[in-house]
Amino acid sequence: MNAPAPRAGFWATLRAVLWSFAGVRKRHDYQRDATSLDPKAVIVAGLIAGAIFVLSIVAFVRFVVGV
């Protein structure tokens, strides 16, 4: 009987999400992530990373414009 793959931790999930933001992922890593990542954790990490990205862009633009 096959044992279930161990679930990835927070840092592994965050790393996979950040690599996905960059659009660069090896097939082997993608397949490993598909079996070990928790979908709920990926969604939460994606939302957090997306919010941080948007807020950093807004802060940068406000800094450049001088508002």
PQR file with spaces between the fields and no chain letter, atoms N, CA, C, O and H, PARSE charges and radii, in Angstrom:
ATOM       1  N    MET     1       0.835   -1.159    0.000 -0.4000 1.5000
ATOM       2  CA   MET     1       0.000    0.000    0.000 -0.0000 2.0000
ATOM       3  C    MET     1       0.895    1.243    0.000  0.5500 1.7000
ATOM       4  O    MET     1       1.897    1.285    0.714 -0.5500 1.4000
ATOM       5  N    ASN     2       0.538    2.250   -0.796 -0.4000 1.5000
ATOM       6  CA   ASN     2       1.315    3.482   -0.867 -0.0000 2.0000
ATOM       7  C    ASN     2       0.923    4.418    0.265  0.5500 1.7000
ATOM       8  O    ASN     2      -0.257    4.668    0.508 -0.5500 1.4000
ATOM       9  H    ASN     2      -0.276    2.216   -1.376  0.4000 1.0000
ATOM      10  N    ALA     3       1.928    4.924    0.946 -0.4000 1.5000
ATOM      11  CA   ALA     3       1.672    5.903    2.004 -0.0000 2.0000
ATOM      12  C    ALA     3       1.450    7.267    1.354  0.5500 1.7000
ATOM      13  O    ALA     3       2.082    7.577    0.344 -0.5500 1.4000
ATOM      14  H    ALA     3       2.887    4.720    0.749  0.4000 1.0000
ATOM      15  N    PRO     4       0.570    8.075    1.912 -0.5600 1.5000
ATOM      16  CA   PRO     4       0.358    9.404    1.334  0.2800 2.0000
ATOM      17  C    PRO     4       1.625   10.244    1.449  0.5500 1.7000
ATOM      18  O    PRO     4       2.385   10.124    2.409 -0.5500 1.4000
ATOM      19  N    ALA     5       1.832   11.091    0.452 -0.4000 1.5000
ATOM      20  CA   ALA     5       3.012   11.945    0.457 -0.0000 2.0000
ATOM      21  C    ALA     5       2.914   12.937    1.609  0.5500 1.7000
ATOM      22  O    ALA     5       1.836   13.461    1.890 -0.5500 1.4000
ATOM      23  H    ALA     5       1.214   11.188   -0.328  0.4000 1.0000
ATOM      24  N    PRO     6       4.031   13.194    2.274 -0.5600 1.5000
ATOM      25  CA   PRO     6       3.984   14.167    3.372  0.2800 2.0000
ATOM      26  C    PRO     6       3.649   15.557    2.838  0.5500 1.7000
ATOM      27  O    PRO     6       4.092   15.943    1.756 -0.5500 1.4000
ATOM      28  N    ARG     7       2.872   16.290    3.601 -0.4000 1.5000
ATOM      29  CA   ARG     7       2.474   17.634    3.198 -0.0000 2.0000
ATOM      30  C    ARG     7       3.650   18.591    3.344  0.5500 1.7000
ATOM      31  O    ARG     7       4.435   18.509    4.289 -0.5500 1.4000
ATOM      32  H    ARG     7       2.512   15.976    4.480  0.4000 1.0000
ATOM      33  N    ALA     8       3.746   19.491    2.387 -0.4000 1.5000
ATOM      34  CA   ALA     8       4.809   20.487    2.411 -0.0000 2.0000
ATOM      35  C    ALA     8       4.529   21.521    3.488  0.5500 1.7000
ATOM      36  O    ALA     8       3.375   21.777    3.834 -0.5500 1.4000
ATOM      37  H    ALA     8       3.109   19.558    1.619  0.4000 1.0000
ATOM      38  N    GLY     9       5.578   22.103    4.007 -0.4000 1.5000
ATOM      39  CA   GLY     9       5.448   23.123    5.039 -0.0000 2.0000
ATOM      40  C    GLY     9       5.166   24.496    4.448  0.5500 1.7000
ATOM      41  O    GLY     9       4.995   24.653    3.239 -0.5500 1.4000
ATOM      42  H    GLY     9       6.515   21.895    3.726  0.4000 1.0000
ATOM      43  N    PHE    10       5.123   25.480    5.328 -0.4000 1.5000
ATOM      44  CA   PHE    10       4.810   26.847    4.924 -0.0000 2.0000
ATOM      45  C    PHE    10       5.825   27.394    3.935  0.5500 1.7000
ATOM      46  O    PHE    10       5.445   27.976    2.919 -0.5500 1.4000
ATOM      47  H    PHE    10       5.262   25.353    6.310  0.4000 1.0000
ATOM      48  N    TRP    11       7.119   27.215    4.219 -0.4000 1.5000
ATOM      49  CA   TRP    11       8.152   27.785    3.353 -0.0000 2.0000
ATOM      50  C    TRP    11       8.167   27.119    1.987  0.5500 1.7000
ATOM      51  O    TRP    11       8.402   27.790    0.982 -0.5500 1.4000
ATOM      52  H    TRP    11       7.427   26.742    5.045  0.4000 1.0000
ATOM      53  N    ALA    12       7.926   25.825    1.928 -0.4000 1.5000
ATOM      54  CA   ALA    12       7.864   25.133    0.637 -0.0000 2.0000
ATOM      55  C    ALA    12       6.671   25.626   -0.174  0.5500 1.7000
ATOM      56  O    ALA    12       6.768   25.793   -1.389 -0.5500 1.4000
ATOM      57  H    ALA    12       7.735   25.280    2.744  0.4000 1.0000
ATOM      58  N    THR    13       5.551   25.859    0.498 -0.4000 1.5000
ATOM      59  CA   THR    13       4.370   26.377   -0.187 -0.0000 2.0000
ATOM      60  C    THR    13       4.630   27.784   -0.699  0.5500 1.7000
ATOM      61  O    THR    13       4.302   28.098   -1.843 -0.5500 1.4000
ATOM      62  H    THR    13       5.473   25.724    1.485  0.4000 1.0000
ATOM      63  N    LEU    14       5.212   28.628    0.130 -0.4000 1.5000
ATOM      64  CA   LEU    14       5.507   29.998   -0.279 -0.0000 2.0000
ATOM      65  C    LEU    14       6.495   30.022   -1.436  0.5500 1.7000
ATOM      66  O    LEU    14       6.339   30.810   -2.369 -0.5500 1.4000
ATOM      67  H    LEU    14       5.479   28.373    1.059  0.4000 1.0000
ATOM      68  N    ARG    15       7.509   29.166   -1.382 -0.4000 1.5000
ATOM      69  CA   ARG    15       8.485   29.102   -2.472 -0.0000 2.0000
ATOM      70  C    ARG    15       7.813   28.695   -3.781  0.5500 1.7000
ATOM      71  O    ARG    15       8.105   29.274   -4.828 -0.5500 1.4000
ATOM      72  H    ARG    15       7.635   28.527   -0.624  0.4000 1.0000
ATOM      73  N    ALA    16       6.926   27.715   -3.737 -0.4000 1.5000
ATOM      74  CA   ALA    16       6.223   27.280   -4.943 -0.0000 2.0000
ATOM      75  C    ALA    16       5.346   28.396   -5.500  0.5500 1.7000
ATOM      76  O    ALA    16       5.274   28.586   -6.714 -0.5500 1.4000
ATOM      77  H    ALA    16       6.689   27.245   -2.887  0.4000 1.0000
ATOM      78  N    VAL    17       4.680   29.132   -4.616 -0.4000 1.5000
ATOM      79  CA   VAL    17       3.827   30.239   -5.068 -0.0000 2.0000
ATOM      80  C    VAL    17       4.671   31.341   -5.704  0.5500 1.7000
ATOM      81  O    VAL    17       4.300   31.875   -6.749 -0.5500 1.4000
ATOM      82  H    VAL    17       4.739   28.977   -3.630  0.4000 1.0000
ATOM      83  N    LEU    18       5.792   31.685   -5.090 -0.4000 1.5000
ATOM      84  CA   LEU    18       6.634   32.741   -5.646 -0.0000 2.0000
ATOM      85  C    LEU    18       7.239   32.332   -6.986  0.5500 1.7000
ATOM      86  O    LEU    18       7.346   33.160   -7.891 -0.5500 1.4000
ATOM      87  H    LEU    18       6.093   31.251   -4.241  0.4000 1.0000
ATOM      88  N    TRP    19       7.635   31.067   -7.126 -0.4000 1.5000
ATOM      89  CA   TRP    19       8.129   30.598   -8.420 -0.0000 2.0000
ATOM      90  C    TRP    19       7.015   30.645   -9.457  0.5500 1.7000
ATOM      91  O    TRP    19       7.267   30.929  -10.628 -0.5500 1.4000
ATOM      92  H    TRP    19       7.548   30.394   -6.392  0.4000 1.0000
ATOM      93  N    SER    20       5.804   30.374   -9.041 -0.4000 1.5000
ATOM      94  CA   SER    20       4.676   30.438   -9.965 -0.0000 2.0000
ATOM      95  C    SER    20       4.411   31.874  -10.399  0.5500 1.7000
ATOM      96  O    SER    20       4.043   32.116  -11.549 -0.5500 1.4000
ATOM      97  H    SER    20       5.599   30.143   -8.090  0.4000 1.0000
ATOM      98  N    PHE    21       4.596   32.825   -9.491 -0.4000 1.5000
ATOM      99  CA   PHE    21       4.451   34.232   -9.866 -0.0000 2.0000
ATOM     100  C    PHE    21       5.456   34.587  -10.953  0.5500 1.7000
ATOM     101  O    PHE    21       5.136   35.330  -11.880 -0.5500 1.4000
ATOM     102  H    PHE    21       4.895   32.628   -8.557  0.4000 1.0000
ATOM     103  N    ALA    22       6.667   34.059  -10.841 -0.4000 1.5000
ATOM     104  CA   ALA    22       7.705   34.340  -11.829 -0.0000 2.0000
ATOM     105  C    ALA    22       7.455   33.586  -13.131  0.5500 1.7000
ATOM     106  O    ALA    22       7.974   33.971  -14.179 -0.5500 1.4000
ATOM     107  H    ALA    22       6.928   33.456  -10.087  0.4000 1.0000
ATOM     108  N    GLY    23       6.675   32.530  -13.075 -0.4000 1.5000
ATOM     109  CA   GLY    23       6.362   31.763  -14.281 -0.0000 2.0000
ATOM     110  C    GLY    23       7.437   30.775  -14.677  0.5500 1.7000
ATOM     111  O    GLY    23       7.448   30.285  -15.806 -0.5500 1.4000
ATOM     112  H    GLY    23       6.253   32.217  -12.224  0.4000 1.0000
ATOM     113  N    VAL    24       8.339   30.479  -13.762 -0.4000 1.5000
ATOM     114  CA   VAL    24       9.439   29.567  -14.058 -0.0000 2.0000
ATOM     115  C    VAL    24       9.341   28.382  -13.108  0.5500 1.7000
ATOM     116  O    VAL    24       9.447   28.536  -11.891 -0.5500 1.4000
ATOM     117  H    VAL    24       8.330   30.877  -12.844  0.4000 1.0000
ATOM     118  N    ARG    25       9.141   27.208  -13.674 -0.4000 1.5000
ATOM     119  CA   ARG    25       9.020   26.008  -12.842 -0.0000 2.0000
ATOM     120  C    ARG    25       9.438   24.801  -13.663  0.5500 1.7000
ATOM     121  O    ARG    25       9.002   24.642  -14.803 -0.5500 1.4000
ATOM     122  H    ARG    25       9.055   27.083  -14.663  0.4000 1.0000
ATOM     123  N    LYS    26      10.275   23.956  -13.096 -0.4000 1.5000
ATOM     124  CA   LYS    26      10.657   22.718  -13.770 -0.0000 2.0000
ATOM     125  C    LYS    26       9.536   21.702  -13.622  0.5500 1.7000
ATOM     126  O    LYS    26       8.798   21.712  -12.636 -0.5500 1.4000
ATOM     127  H    LYS    26      10.629   24.086  -12.170  0.4000 1.0000
ATOM     128  N    ARG    27       9.418   20.828  -14.609 -0.4000 1.5000
ATOM     129  CA   ARG    27       8.346   19.828  -14.583 -0.0000 2.0000
ATOM     130  C    ARG    27       8.455   18.928  -13.352  0.5500 1.7000
ATOM     131  O    ARG    27       7.450   18.599  -12.722 -0.5500 1.4000
ATOM     132  H    ARG    27      10.017   20.820  -15.409  0.4000 1.0000
ATOM     133  N    HIS    28       9.670   18.540  -13.019 -0.4000 1.5000
ATOM     134  CA   HIS    28       9.872   17.667  -11.854 -0.0000 2.0000
ATOM     135  C    HIS    28       9.393   18.363  -10.574  0.5500 1.7000
ATOM     136  O    HIS    28       8.713   17.753   -9.748 -0.5500 1.4000
ATOM     137  H    HIS    28      10.487   18.808  -13.530  0.4000 1.0000
ATOM     138  N    ASP    29       9.749   19.633  -10.418 -0.4000 1.5000
ATOM     139  CA   ASP    29       9.323   20.377   -9.229 -0.0000 2.0000
ATOM     140  C    ASP    29       7.812   20.555   -9.211  0.5500 1.7000
ATOM     141  O    ASP    29       7.182   20.456   -8.158 -0.5500 1.4000
ATOM     142  H    ASP    29      10.301   20.128  -11.089  0.4000 1.0000
ATOM     143  N    TYR    30       7.235   20.817  -10.371 -0.4000 1.5000
ATOM     144  CA   TYR    30       5.780   20.978  -10.451 -0.0000 2.0000
ATOM     145  C    TYR    30       5.070   19.692  -10.028  0.5500 1.7000
ATOM     146  O    TYR    30       4.100   19.736   -9.272 -0.5500 1.4000
ATOM     147  H    TYR    30       7.747   20.897  -11.227  0.4000 1.0000
ATOM     148  N    GLN    31       5.548   18.560  -10.511 -0.4000 1.5000
ATOM     149  CA   GLN    31       4.915   17.286  -10.161 -0.0000 2.0000
ATOM     150  C    GLN    31       5.075   16.981   -8.673  0.5500 1.7000
ATOM     151  O    GLN    31       4.151   16.464   -8.044 -0.5500 1.4000
ATOM     152  H    GLN    31       6.336   18.524  -11.125  0.4000 1.0000
ATOM     153  N    ARG    32       6.235   17.297   -8.108 -0.4000 1.5000
ATOM     154  CA   ARG    32       6.439   17.086   -6.679 -0.0000 2.0000
ATOM     155  C    ARG    32       5.509   17.986   -5.871  0.5500 1.7000
ATOM     156  O    ARG    32       4.923   17.551   -4.880 -0.5500 1.4000
ATOM     157  H    ARG    32       6.985   17.717   -8.619  0.4000 1.0000
ATOM     158  N    ASP    33       5.376   19.237   -6.296 -0.4000 1.5000
ATOM     159  CA   ASP    33       4.486   20.161   -5.597 -0.0000 2.0000
ATOM     160  C    ASP    33       3.032   19.729   -5.704  0.5500 1.7000
ATOM     161  O    ASP    33       2.268   19.879   -4.750 -0.5500 1.4000
ATOM     162  H    ASP    33       5.852   19.590   -7.101  0.4000 1.0000
ATOM     163  N    ALA    34       2.647   19.198   -6.846 -0.4000 1.5000
ATOM     164  CA   ALA    34       1.256   18.788   -7.043 -0.0000 2.0000
ATOM     165  C    ALA    34       0.862   17.675   -6.086  0.5500 1.7000
ATOM     166  O    ALA    34      -0.308   17.557   -5.721 -0.5500 1.4000
ATOM     167  H    ALA    34       3.268   19.076   -7.621  0.4000 1.0000
ATOM     168  N    THR    35       1.814   16.865   -5.678 -0.4000 1.5000
ATOM     169  CA   THR    35       1.489   15.774   -4.760 -0.0000 2.0000
ATOM     170  C    THR    35       1.653   16.153   -3.292  0.5500 1.7000
ATOM     171  O    THR    35       1.071   15.505   -2.422 -0.5500 1.4000
ATOM     172  H    THR    35       2.764   16.961   -5.974  0.4000 1.0000
ATOM     173  N    SER    36       2.439   17.197   -3.000 -0.4000 1.5000
ATOM     174  CA   SER    36       2.726   17.486   -1.596 -0.0000 2.0000
ATOM     175  C    SER    36       2.090   18.769   -1.062  0.5500 1.7000
ATOM     176  O    SER    36       1.980   18.934    0.153 -0.5500 1.4000
ATOM     177  H    SER    36       2.912   17.724   -3.706  0.4000 1.0000
ATOM     178  N    LEU    37       1.670   19.677   -1.938 -0.4000 1.5000
ATOM     179  CA   LEU    37       1.123   20.942   -1.456 -0.0000 2.0000
ATOM     180  C    LEU    37      -0.357   20.819   -1.134  0.5500 1.7000
ATOM     181  O    LEU    37      -1.103   20.123   -1.822 -0.5500 1.4000
ATOM     182  H    LEU    37       1.759   19.543   -2.925  0.4000 1.0000
ATOM     183  N    ASP    38      -0.763   21.502   -0.085 -0.4000 1.5000
ATOM     184  CA   ASP    38      -2.165   21.562    0.312 -0.0000 2.0000
ATOM     185  C    ASP    38      -2.828   22.688   -0.486  0.5500 1.7000
ATOM     186  O    ASP    38      -2.375   23.830   -0.411 -0.5500 1.4000
ATOM     187  H    ASP    38      -0.157   22.068    0.473  0.4000 1.0000
ATOM     188  N    PRO    39      -3.884   22.399   -1.244 -0.5600 1.5000
ATOM     189  CA   PRO    39      -4.516   23.433   -2.076  0.2800 2.0000
ATOM     190  C    PRO    39      -4.971   24.658   -1.281  0.5500 1.7000
ATOM     191  O    PRO    39      -4.868   25.784   -1.769 -0.5500 1.4000
ATOM     192  N    LYS    40      -5.464   24.452   -0.081 -0.4000 1.5000
ATOM     193  CA   LYS    40      -5.900   25.595    0.734 -0.0000 2.0000
ATOM     194  C    LYS    40      -4.715   26.483    1.099  0.5500 1.7000
ATOM     195  O    LYS    40      -4.821   27.709    1.076 -0.5500 1.4000
ATOM     196  H    LYS    40      -5.548   23.538    0.315  0.4000 1.0000
ATOM     197  N    ALA    41      -3.595   25.867    1.434 -0.4000 1.5000
ATOM     198  CA   ALA    41      -2.399   26.635    1.783 -0.0000 2.0000
ATOM     199  C    ALA    41      -1.870   27.395    0.573  0.5500 1.7000
ATOM     200  O    ALA    41      -1.375   28.513    0.713 -0.5500 1.4000
ATOM     201  H    ALA    41      -3.508   24.871    1.453  0.4000 1.0000
ATOM     202  N    VAL    42      -1.971   26.800   -0.615 -0.4000 1.5000
ATOM     203  CA   VAL    42      -1.518   27.472   -1.832 -0.0000 2.0000
ATOM     204  C    VAL    42      -2.389   28.694   -2.106  0.5500 1.7000
ATOM     205  O    VAL    42      -1.875   29.749   -2.480 -0.5500 1.4000
ATOM     206  H    VAL    42      -2.373   25.892   -0.729  0.4000 1.0000
ATOM     207  N    ILE    43      -3.695   28.561   -1.924 -0.4000 1.5000
ATOM     208  CA   ILE    43      -4.604   29.687   -2.155 -0.0000 2.0000
ATOM     209  C    ILE    43      -4.309   30.818   -1.174  0.5500 1.7000
ATOM     210  O    ILE    43      -4.237   31.983   -1.567 -0.5500 1.4000
ATOM     211  H    ILE    43      -4.112   27.704   -1.621  0.4000 1.0000
ATOM     212  N    VAL    44      -4.141   30.478    0.093 -0.4000 1.5000
ATOM     213  CA   VAL    44      -3.853   31.505    1.103 -0.0000 2.0000
ATOM     214  C    VAL    44      -2.512   32.178    0.810  0.5500 1.7000
ATOM     215  O    VAL    44      -2.408   33.403    0.867 -0.5500 1.4000
ATOM     216  H    VAL    44      -4.200   29.532    0.413  0.4000 1.0000
ATOM     217  N    ALA    45      -1.492   31.389    0.498 -0.4000 1.5000
ATOM     218  CA   ALA    45      -0.175   31.959    0.198 -0.0000 2.0000
ATOM     219  C    ALA    45      -0.235   32.825   -1.055  0.5500 1.7000
ATOM     220  O    ALA    45       0.417   33.867   -1.118 -0.5500 1.4000
ATOM     221  H    ALA    45      -1.577   30.394    0.452  0.4000 1.0000
ATOM     222  N    GLY    46      -1.008   32.407   -2.049 -0.4000 1.5000
ATOM     223  CA   GLY    46      -1.161   33.201   -3.266 -0.0000 2.0000
ATOM     224  C    GLY    46      -1.854   34.524   -3.008  0.5500 1.7000
ATOM     225  O    GLY    46      -1.450   35.554   -3.547 -0.5500 1.4000
ATOM     226  H    GLY    46      -1.538   31.561   -1.998  0.4000 1.0000
ATOM     227  N    LEU    47      -2.895   34.505   -2.189 -0.4000 1.5000
ATOM     228  CA   LEU    47      -3.597   35.748   -1.850 -0.0000 2.0000
ATOM     229  C    LEU    47      -2.695   36.702   -1.066  0.5500 1.7000
ATOM     230  O    LEU    47      -2.685   37.907   -1.316 -0.5500 1.4000
ATOM     231  H    LEU    47      -3.223   33.668   -1.751  0.4000 1.0000
ATOM     232  N    ILE    48      -1.947   36.153   -0.124 -0.4000 1.5000
ATOM     233  CA   ILE    48      -1.035   36.994    0.658 -0.0000 2.0000
ATOM     234  C    ILE    48       0.063   37.571   -0.232  0.5500 1.7000
ATOM     235  O    ILE    48       0.353   38.765   -0.165 -0.5500 1.4000
ATOM     236  H    ILE    48      -1.956   35.174    0.079  0.4000 1.0000
ATOM     237  N    ALA    49       0.671   36.733   -1.059 -0.4000 1.5000
ATOM     238  CA   ALA    49       1.738   37.202   -1.944 -0.0000 2.0000
ATOM     239  C    ALA    49       1.199   38.215   -2.951  0.5500 1.7000
ATOM     240  O    ALA    49       1.871   39.200   -3.256 -0.5500 1.4000
ATOM     241  H    ALA    49       0.436   35.762   -1.114  0.4000 1.0000
ATOM     242  N    GLY    50      -0.001   37.985   -3.467 -0.4000 1.5000
ATOM     243  CA   GLY    50      -0.610   38.935   -4.398 -0.0000 2.0000
ATOM     244  C    GLY    50      -0.889   40.271   -3.744  0.5500 1.7000
ATOM     245  O    GLY    50      -0.648   41.319   -4.343 -0.5500 1.4000
ATOM     246  H    GLY    50      -0.547   37.185   -3.220  0.4000 1.0000
ATOM     247  N    ALA    51      -1.396   40.246   -2.518 -0.4000 1.5000
ATOM     248  CA   ALA    51      -1.670   41.493   -1.798 -0.0000 2.0000
ATOM     249  C    ALA    51      -0.380   42.260   -1.518  0.5500 1.7000
ATOM     250  O    ALA    51      -0.334   43.481   -1.667 -0.5500 1.4000
ATOM     251  H    ALA    51      -1.592   39.395   -2.031  0.4000 1.0000
ATOM     252  N    ILE    52       0.660   41.545   -1.115 -0.4000 1.5000
ATOM     253  CA   ILE    52       1.947   42.201   -0.867 -0.0000 2.0000
ATOM     254  C    ILE    52       2.492   42.800   -2.155  0.5500 1.7000
ATOM     255  O    ILE    52       3.034   43.906   -2.141 -0.5500 1.4000
ATOM     256  H    ILE    52       0.623   40.553   -0.994  0.4000 1.0000
ATOM     257  N    PHE    53       2.357   42.092   -3.261 -0.4000 1.5000
ATOM     258  CA   PHE    53       2.834   42.593   -4.553 -0.0000 2.0000
ATOM     259  C    PHE    53       2.096   43.865   -4.945  0.5500 1.7000
ATOM     260  O    PHE    53       2.723   44.854   -5.324 -0.5500 1.4000
ATOM     261  H    PHE    53       1.917   41.194   -3.273  0.4000 1.0000
ATOM     262  N    VAL    54       0.768   43.848   -4.859 -0.4000 1.5000
ATOM     263  CA   VAL    54      -0.030   45.018   -5.242 -0.0000 2.0000
ATOM     264  C    VAL    54       0.284   46.200   -4.331  0.5500 1.7000
ATOM     265  O    VAL    54       0.461   47.319   -4.812 -0.5500 1.4000
ATOM     266  H    VAL    54       0.259   43.044   -4.551  0.4000 1.0000
ATOM     267  N    LEU    55       0.357   45.967   -3.027 -0.4000 1.5000
ATOM     268  CA   LEU    55       0.653   47.057   -2.100 -0.0000 2.0000
ATOM     269  C    LEU    55       2.053   47.630   -2.316  0.5500 1.7000
ATOM     270  O    LEU    55       2.260   48.834   -2.162 -0.5500 1.4000
ATOM     271  H    LEU    55       0.214   45.058   -2.636  0.4000 1.0000
ATOM     272  N    SER    56       3.011   46.779   -2.669 -0.4000 1.5000
ATOM     273  CA   SER    56       4.358   47.288   -2.928 -0.0000 2.0000
ATOM     274  C    SER    56       4.397   48.108   -4.216  0.5500 1.7000
ATOM     275  O    SER    56       5.117   49.104   -4.285 -0.5500 1.4000
ATOM     276  H    SER    56       2.843   45.801   -2.793  0.4000 1.0000
ATOM     277  N    ILE    57       3.643   47.711   -5.230 -0.4000 1.5000
ATOM     278  CA   ILE    57       3.569   48.502   -6.469 -0.0000 2.0000
ATOM     279  C    ILE    57       2.919   49.852   -6.186  0.5500 1.7000
ATOM     280  O    ILE    57       3.406   50.882   -6.651 -0.5500 1.4000
ATOM     281  H    ILE    57       3.059   46.902   -5.174  0.4000 1.0000
ATOM     282  N    VAL    58       1.828   49.855   -5.430 -0.4000 1.5000
ATOM     283  CA   VAL    58       1.150   51.108   -5.084 -0.0000 2.0000
ATOM     284  C    VAL    58       2.086   52.017   -4.290  0.5500 1.7000
ATOM     285  O    VAL    58       2.153   53.216   -4.558 -0.5500 1.4000
ATOM     286  H    VAL    58       1.432   49.018   -5.053  0.4000 1.0000
ATOM     287  N    ALA    59       2.803   51.465   -3.323 -0.4000 1.5000
ATOM     288  CA   ALA    59       3.736   52.264   -2.525 -0.0000 2.0000
ATOM     289  C    ALA    59       4.857   52.821   -3.393  0.5500 1.7000
ATOM     290  O    ALA    59       5.257   53.972   -3.221 -0.5500 1.4000
ATOM     291  H    ALA    59       2.749   50.490   -3.105  0.4000 1.0000
ATOM     292  N    PHE    60       5.364   52.023   -4.316 -0.4000 1.5000
ATOM     293  CA   PHE    60       6.429   52.482   -5.206 -0.0000 2.0000
ATOM     294  C    PHE    60       5.946   53.616   -6.097  0.5500 1.7000
ATOM     295  O    PHE    60       6.647   54.614   -6.266 -0.5500 1.4000
ATOM     296  H    PHE    60       5.039   51.087   -4.455  0.4000 1.0000
ATOM     297  N    VAL    61       4.759   53.474   -6.665 -0.4000 1.5000
ATOM     298  CA   VAL    61       4.208   54.516   -7.537 -0.0000 2.0000
ATOM     299  C    VAL    61       3.968   55.799   -6.743  0.5500 1.7000
ATOM     300  O    VAL    61       4.267   56.893   -7.222 -0.5500 1.4000
ATOM     301  H    VAL    61       4.189   52.664   -6.527  0.4000 1.0000
ATOM     302  N    ARG    62       3.433   55.667   -5.539 -0.4000 1.5000
ATOM     303  CA   ARG    62       3.210   56.856   -4.703 -0.0000 2.0000
ATOM     304  C    ARG    62       4.536   57.537   -4.369  0.5500 1.7000
ATOM     305  O    ARG    62       4.611   58.765   -4.315 -0.5500 1.4000
ATOM     306  H    ARG    62       3.191   54.778   -5.150  0.4000 1.0000
ATOM     307  N    PHE    63       5.577   56.743   -4.146 -0.4000 1.5000
ATOM     308  CA   PHE    63       6.895   57.300   -3.858 -0.0000 2.0000
ATOM     309  C    PHE    63       7.439   58.052   -5.065  0.5500 1.7000
ATOM     310  O    PHE    63       7.961   59.158   -4.925 -0.5500 1.4000
ATOM     311  H    PHE    63       5.516   55.746   -4.189  0.4000 1.0000
ATOM     312  N    VAL    64       7.320   57.458   -6.250 -0.4000 1.5000
ATOM     313  CA   VAL    64       7.847   58.075   -7.465 -0.0000 2.0000
ATOM     314  C    VAL    64       7.067   59.338   -7.810  0.5500 1.7000
ATOM     315  O    VAL    64       7.659   60.352   -8.183 -0.5500 1.4000
ATOM     316  H    VAL    64       6.895   56.560   -6.364  0.4000 1.0000
ATOM     317  N    VAL    65       5.747   59.282   -7.689 -0.4000 1.5000
ATOM     318  CA   VAL    65       4.915   60.429   -8.038 -0.0000 2.0000
ATOM     319  C    VAL    65       5.052   61.528   -6.984  0.5500 1.7000
ATOM     320  O    VAL    65       4.885   62.708   -7.294 -0.5500 1.4000
ATOM     321  H    VAL    65       5.267   58.459   -7.386  0.4000 1.0000
ATOM     322  N    GLY    66       5.349   61.154   -5.758 -0.4000 1.5000
ATOM     323  CA   GLY    66       5.544   62.131   -4.701 -0.0000 2.0000
ATOM     324  C    GLY    66       4.281   62.513   -3.972  0.5500 1.7000
ATOM     325  O    GLY    66       4.162   63.632   -3.474 -0.5500 1.4000
ATOM     326  H    GLY    66       5.484   60.195   -5.506  0.4000 1.0000
ATOM     327  N    VAL    67       3.338   61.600   -3.902 -0.4000 1.5000
ATOM     328  CA   VAL    67       2.074   61.889   -3.208 -0.0000 2.0000
ATOM     329  C    VAL    67       2.231   61.641   -1.732  0.5500 1.7000
ATOM     330  O    VAL    67       1.282   61.825   -0.971 -0.5500 1.4000
ATOM     331  H    VAL    67       3.435   60.691   -4.306  0.4000 1.0000
